[in-house]
Structures are given as C-alpha cells and as structure tokens.
C-alpha cells in the first residue's frame, strides 16, 4: 500500500516537478520501518514453528538466528529513524545505505539458518511418520520451505549487495520491494 502511494506521488502528482521528485517524502522513510518489522514478524513466526515442532537439539540453532534477527531489525529501525531525521532529498538516502545493507545481510543469515532448521525438522518428522498422506504433505512443506527460504535469501542478498556495491543508487530499494512481499 505504501509503495503504491509512493509510486502515485512521484509518477503522477510530482511527474513534471523536478524539485518535487527530488524531495524525500515521509513515506519513503517509513518504508525502512515497515520492511524491517515485516521481515522480523515473518522470522519470529518461523522461530515459533521451529520451537513448537523442532527437537530440543535444533532449538540451540535458534540462538544465532534470533541474535541476527534482533540485530537486523535494530539496524532497520535506526535506518528508518535516521531517514526521518536526516534525509531531505532522495540523494540523501546514500547516508543510510550502509545501515540498510547491514540489515539485509543479517536478514540473509537469519533466513538461511531458519530455513535450514525448518527443513531438518520436517525431514525428521517425515522419517518418523508411517502414514503416506502425511509424508506427502511433509514433502510439499519441505519443498515450500526450500523455495521460500531460497527466494527470500536471494532477494535479500541482492538488496544487500546493491546497497554496498552501487552506492548513491536506489536499486536496493527496488529489490527490497520484492523482498518485503514475502
């Protein structure tokens, strides 16, 4: 919803106003906070699933994932607050791009850890199951976990990479739109 408003504002309302297109609107600063909280909420859900269904020895692997998640959301919050305080022009987003790249790097690590633990947990449950219909559902869940974990990791990795390599450009913002829609 926020991205639709940003698109409308910059492509319709301020289409022929150069100063208007360069000025940063509050919704752009809000996207850092919205994206951070949506990624964090999704990862907390997966942590709860692993805690509920995982064996006790898999739960120890949640510690680095939770540390990575909390650190990542912290960098996202700081980037959002700094965007509200510092960013006046779109070109000023370069000042906080390093914080965005750190948040996405931590998101990649959390996604890989959580997807790995969830896959091993589902494989263990599938091995113990004697009912073929349950095994079929578990196979589907394993494939779904691999696909979504891989997809979010790849998207977050590219947002991380573009924020570091191509500084002063908002390519990472375009990639993060896709990543936030997981």
C-alpha positions in Angstrom: 0.0 0.0 0.0 2.8 2.4 0.9 4.6 1.6 -2.3 1.5 2.3 -4.3 1.2 5.7 -2.7 4.9 6.5 -3.3 4.5 5.5 -6.9 1.4 7.7 -7.3 3.1 10.6 -5.6 6.3 10.6 -7.7 4.9 9.4 -11.0 1.6 11.3 -11.1 1.5 14.1 -8.6 5.1 15.3 -9.0 5.7 14.0 -12.5 6.7 17.3 -14.1 8.1 19.0 -11.0 11.8 18.3 -10.7 12.1 19.7 -7.2 9.1 17.6 -6.1 10.7 14.4 -7.4 13.9 15.1 -5.6 12.3 15.9 -2.2 12.0 12.9 0.1 8.5 12.2 1.3 7.8 10.8 4.8 6.5 7.5 3.2 10.0 6.7 1.9 11.4 7.0 5.4 8.5 4.9 6.7 9.3 2.0 4.3 12.5 1.2 6.2 10.5 0.7 9.4 7.7 -1.2 7.6 10.1 -3.5 5.8 12.1 -4.2 9.0 9.1 -5.1 11.0 7.5 -7.2 8.3 10.7 -9.2 7.9 11.1 -9.5 11.7 7.5 -10.7 12.1 7.9 -13.3 9.5 11.1 -14.6 11.0 9.6 -14.7 14.5 6.7 -16.8 13.1 9.3 -19.3 11.8 11.1 -19.3 15.1 7.9 -20.2 16.9 7.2 -23.0 14.4 10.7 -24.4 15.0 10.4 -24.1 18.7 7.0 -25.9 18.6 7.8 -28.7 16.2 11.6 -29.0 16.4 13.6 -31.3 18.6 15.4 -29.9 21.6 18.8 -30.1 19.9 17.6 -28.0 17.0 16.5 -25.2 19.3 20.1 -24.3 20.1 20.4 -23.2 16.5 17.7 -20.6 17.1 20.1 -18.6 19.2 22.2 -17.2 16.3 19.1 -16.7 14.2 17.4 -14.7 17.0 20.6 -12.6 17.6 20.8 -12.0 13.8 17.1 -11.1 13.6 17.2 -8.7 16.6 20.3 -7.0 15.3 18.9 -6.7 11.8 15.6 -5.2 13.0 17.6 -2.8 15.1 19.6 -1.6 12.1 16.3 -1.3 10.2 14.8 0.8 12.9 17.9 3.0 13.2 17.9 3.5 9.4 14.2 4.4 9.5 14.7 7.0 12.3 17.8 8.4 10.6 15.8 8.6 7.3 13.1 10.7 9.1 15.8 13.0 10.7 18.5 13.3 8.1 17.0 12.6 4.6 15.6 15.7 3.0 16.4 14.8 -0.6 16.3 11.4 -2.3 20.0 11.7 -2.8 20.5 11.8 1.0 19.5 8.2 1.2 23.1 7.4 0.4 23.9 8.4 4.0 21.9 5.4 5.4 22.5 2.8 2.7 25.2 1.1 4.8 22.7 0.5 7.6 20.2 -0.9 5.1 22.9 -3.2 3.7 23.7 -4.5 7.2 20.1 -5.1 7.9 19.7 -7.1 4.7 22.9 -9.0 5.3 21.6 -10.1 8.7 18.3 -11.0 7.2 20.0 -13.3 4.8 21.8 -15.1 7.6 18.6 -15.4 9.6 16.7 -16.7 6.6 19.3 -19.3 5.8 19.5 -20.5 9.5 15.7 -20.7 9.9 15.1 -22.4 6.6 17.8 -25.0 7.3 16.5 -25.8 10.8 12.9 -26.0 9.5 14.0 -28.3 6.7 15.8 -30.7 9.0 12.9 -30.6 11.4 10.4 -31.5 8.7 12.7 -34.3 7.4 12.9 -35.7 10.9 9.1 -35.7 11.3 8.7 -37.2 7.8 11.1 -40.0 8.7 9.1 -40.8 11.8 5.8 -40.8 10.0 4.2 -44.0 9.0 1.2 -42.6 7.1 1.8 -42.0 3.4 -0.6 -39.0 3.2 1.3 -37.3 6.0 4.6 -37.9 4.2 3.2 -36.4 1.1 2.2 -33.2 2.9 5.6 -33.1 4.6 7.3 -33.4 1.3 5.3 -30.5 0.0 6.2 -28.4 3.1 9.8 -29.2 2.6 9.8 -28.1 -1.0 7.9 -25.0 0.0 10.4 -24.2 2.7 13.3 -24.7 0.3 11.7 -22.4 -2.3 10.6 -19.6 0.0 13.8 -19.7 2.1 15.9 -19.7 -1.1 13.8 -16.9 -2.7 13.9 -14.6 0.3 17.6 -15.2 0.8 18.4 -14.4 -2.8 16.3 -11.3 -2.8 17.8 -10.1 0.5 21.3 -10.9 -0.7 20.9 -8.8 -3.9 19.5 -5.9 -1.8 22.5 -6.3 0.5 24.9 -6.4 -2.5 23.4 -3.5 -4.4 23.4 -1.3 -1.3 27.1 -1.9 -0.8 28.4 -2.0 -4.4 26.2 0.6 -6.1 26.2 3.4 -3.5 24.2 6.5 -4.3 21.7 4.5 -6.3 18.3 3.2 -5.1 18.4 -0.2 -6.8 18.5 -1.8 -3.4 15.1 -0.1 -2.7 13.6 -1.6 -5.8 14.9 -5.1 -4.9 13.6 -4.7 -1.3 10.1 -4.1 -2.5 10.1 -7.6 -3.8 11.7 -8.9 -0.6 9.2 -7.3 1.7 6.3 -9.0 -0.2 7.3 -12.5 1.0 
